[in-house]
Amino acid sequence: MSSTSALPRQSEAHSRPHAPGRPSRPAPSTGPAPSVPRTQLAGRFRGDLTTDQWWWSPELFELHGVPAGSVQPTVGLLLSHAHSADRPGLQAALRAAGTAGVPFAREYRVLRMDGRQRTVLLVCEPETDPAGAVTALSGLVVDVTGTRDTPPADEQVHRLETEVEQLRSAMASRAAIEQAKGILMLLMGCGDQVAFDLLAHISSHTHRKVRDVAVAIIDSASGHNPLPDDVRDILHDACPPGRAPA
């Protein structure tokens, strides 16, 4: 099964105007990684919908029982390891995320290469460009096998809901940082690491969280809100003449 059969390409998504955004990259390389509240095996993924390039962390390969790097990860590979009864719902959720930008958390069963079955929780957060078009999907897949055995049902549901919110919050922060880096790379003609270093520099000198700086840059680029004065001043000093944001 190819990834294009499971998710529409960018041209098949909502016909929203596409503005210049982050350069396509199959795998995030910098910035804080989302934390997992407990010690279960957890793997990360990111799929660039503009290029149909997908990236899995080594832990996600391990969770599926597939040797890391032995196969090109795709959304089709992810779906092929889902239990047949769970696959349609997972595919529909991924499609909604890729076309309408709907984030989701879904529990399903994974059938590993060695035949063992695991229960996982997948949390997916869409990434958008400044115009609001969905450009990528990123998230976590957490092995929750066995966590149902001891706690009462209501406690278990509450714990999972808390985990989902923590994971989604962490991924939303990462998505904003990745998007702001793309804007800075476009403005400055710089690389990924320089853009992240600039975000960290602004955060340090304005006493804001990196995510808050990223959101301010995104809001300014999309025309929603002007940049705060202190953030704008630093960007004016850092950007080449004539390219600094207003």
C-alpha positions in Angstrom: 0.0 0.0 0.0 1.5 3.4 -1.0 1.1 6.5 1.1 -0.7 8.3 -1.7 -3.5 5.8 -1.5 -4.0 6.6 2.2 -3.5 10.4 2.2 -4.1 12.9 -0.6 -1.2 14.9 -1.8 -1.1 18.6 -1.3 -2.8 19.3 -4.6 -5.8 17.1 -3.5 -6.3 18.8 -0.2 -8.5 21.8 0.4 -7.9 24.4 -2.3 -6.5 27.0 -0.1 -3.8 29.3 -1.4 -0.3 28.1 -0.7 2.1 30.7 0.6 5.9 30.2 0.9 6.6 28.3 4.1 9.1 26.0 5.6 11.4 24.2 3.2 10.5 20.5 2.9 12.3 18.3 5.3 11.4 14.7 6.0 12.7 14.8 9.6 13.0 17.4 12.3 16.5 17.9 13.4 16.6 20.5 16.0 14.5 21.9 18.9 13.1 20.2 22.0 11.7 16.7 21.5 8.3 16.0 23.0 8.5 14.2 26.3 6.6 11.0 27.1 5.0 11.0 30.6 5.9 7.3 31.3 8.5 4.9 30.4 6.7 3.0 27.6 8.5 2.7 24.2 7.5 5.7 22.1 8.5 6.6 18.6 8.2 9.8 16.6 7.1 10.3 13.0 6.8 13.2 10.5 5.4 13.1 7.0 5.9 16.0 4.6 2.7 16.1 2.5 4.2 18.3 -0.2 6.9 15.7 -1.0 5.3 12.5 0.4 8.5 11.9 2.3 8.1 10.3 5.7 10.5 9.9 8.6 10.4 7.5 11.6 12.5 7.5 14.7 14.5 4.3 15.5 12.0 3.7 18.4 9.0 3.6 16.0 10.8 1.1 13.8 11.4 -1.0 16.9 7.8 -0.7 18.0 6.8 -2.3 14.7 9.5 -5.0 14.9 11.1 -3.6 11.7 14.9 -3.0 11.6 15.6 0.7 11.5 16.5 1.9 8.0 15.6 -1.5 6.4 12.6 0.0 4.6 11.4 3.5 3.6 8.7 4.6 6.1 5.4 5.6 4.6 1.9 6.1 5.8 1.1 2.8 4.0 3.6 1.0 6.1 2.1 2.4 9.2 -1.4 1.3 8.1 -0.2 -2.2 7.0 0.9 -2.9 10.6 -2.5 -1.8 12.0 -5.0 -4.5 13.0 -7.5 -5.0 10.2 -10.3 -4.0 12.5 -8.6 -0.8 13.5 -7.1 0.2 10.1 -10.2 2.0 8.6 -10.6 4.3 11.5 -6.9 5.1 11.7 -6.8 5.8 7.9 -9.8 8.1 8.2 -8.3 10.0 11.0 -5.0 10.4 9.1 -6.9 11.6 6.1 -8.9 14.2 8.1 -5.6 15.4 9.6 -3.9 15.7 6.2 -6.8 17.5 4.4 -8.6 19.5 7.1 -5.9 19.9 9.7 -7.8 18.0 12.4 -5.4 16.8 15.2 -6.3 13.5 16.8 -5.3 10.8 19.3 -6.3 7.2 18.5 -5.6 3.9 20.2 -5.2 0.9 17.9 -3.5 -2.5 17.7 -0.1 -3.0 16.0 0.9 -6.3 14.5 4.7 -6.5 14.6 6.9 -8.3 12.1 7.5 -11.1 14.6 3.7 -11.7 14.9 3.3 -10.1 18.4 0.5 -7.7 18.9 0.9 -4.4 20.8 -1.6 -1.7 21.8 -0.5 1.8 20.9 -1.7 5.3 21.3 -1.0 7.5 18.2 -1.1 11.3 18.7 -1.0 13.3 15.4 -0.6 17.1 15.0 -0.9 18.7 11.6 1.6 21.4 10.6 0.5 24.3 8.4 2.1 27.0 6.4 1.4 30.7 7.0 -1.6 30.5 4.8 -3.1 27.7 6.8 -2.6 24.9 4.3 -1.6 21.5 5.9 1.9 20.7 4.8 3.0 17.9 7.2 1.8 15.6 9.9 4.0 14.9 13.0 3.4 13.0 16.1 4.1 10.2 18.5 3.2 6.5 18.8 3.3 5.2 22.4 3.2 1.6 23.4 0.4 1.3 26.0 0.2 -2.5 26.1 -0.6 -3.8 29.5 -1.6 -0.4 31.0 -5.2 -1.6 31.1 -4.5 -4.4 33.5 -4.5 -2.8 36.9 -6.1 0.7 37.2 -9.9 1.1 37.4 -11.5 2.2 34.1 -12.2 5.8 35.2 -8.6 6.3 36.5 -7.2 4.8 33.3 -9.3 7.0 31.1 -8.3 10.1 33.0 -4.6 9.1 32.9 -4.8 8.6 29.1 -6.6 11.9 28.6 -3.9 13.6 30.6 -1.2 12.0 28.5 -2.8 12.9 25.3 -3.1 16.6 26.3 0.6 16.6 27.4 1.7 15.0 24.1 -0.5 17.3 22.0 0.8 20.3 23.8 4.4 19.2 23.3 3.8 18.6 19.6 2.0 21.8 19.1 5.0 23.6 20.5 7.3 21.7 18.2 5.1 22.4 15.2 5.1 26.2 15.9 8.9 26.2 16.3 9.4 24.3 13.1 7.0 26.7 11.2 8.7 29.8 12.6 12.1 28.3 11.7 10.9 28.0 8.1 9.8 31.6 8.1 13.2 32.8 9.4 15.0 30.6 6.9 13.0 32.2 4.1 13.6 35.7 5.4 17.3 35.4 6.2 18.4 32.8 3.6 19.9 30.8 6.5 19.9 27.1 7.5 17.9 25.2 10.0 20.3 25.5 12.9 20.9 29.2 12.5 17.1 29.8 12.4 16.7 27.8 15.7 19.6 29.6 17.3 18.0 32.9 16.4 14.7 31.8 18.1 16.6 30.8 21.2 18.5 34.1 21.2 15.2 36.1 21.0 13.7 33.9 23.7 16.7 34.6 26.0 16.8 38.3 25.4 13.0 39.0 25.6 12.3 36.6 28.5 9.7 34.7 26.4 9.4 31.0 25.9 10.7 29.8 22.5 7.2 28.6 21.6 5.8 32.1 22.3 8.5 33.7 20.1 7.6 31.2 17.4 3.9 32.0 17.6 4.5 35.7 17.5 6.6 35.3 14.3 3.9 33.1 12.7 1.1 35.5 13.6 3.1 38.4 12.1 3.9 36.5 8.9 0.2 35.6 8.5 -0.9 39.2 9.1 -2.8 38.4 12.3 -0.8 40.5 14.7 2.2 42.7 14.6 5.5 41.6 16.1 6.2 42.7 19.7 8.6 45.6 19.6 11.5 43.8 21.3 11.2 40.8 19.0 10.9 43.0 15.9 14.1 45.0 17.0 16.2 41.8 17.3 14.9 40.5 13.9 15.6 43.9 12.2 19.2 43.6 13.4 19.5 39.9 12.3 17.8 40.0 8.9 19.5 41.3 5.7 18.5 44.8 4.7 15.1 45.1 3.2 14.0 41.6 4.4 13.2 42.2 8.0 9.5 41.8 9.0 7.5 44.8 9.8 
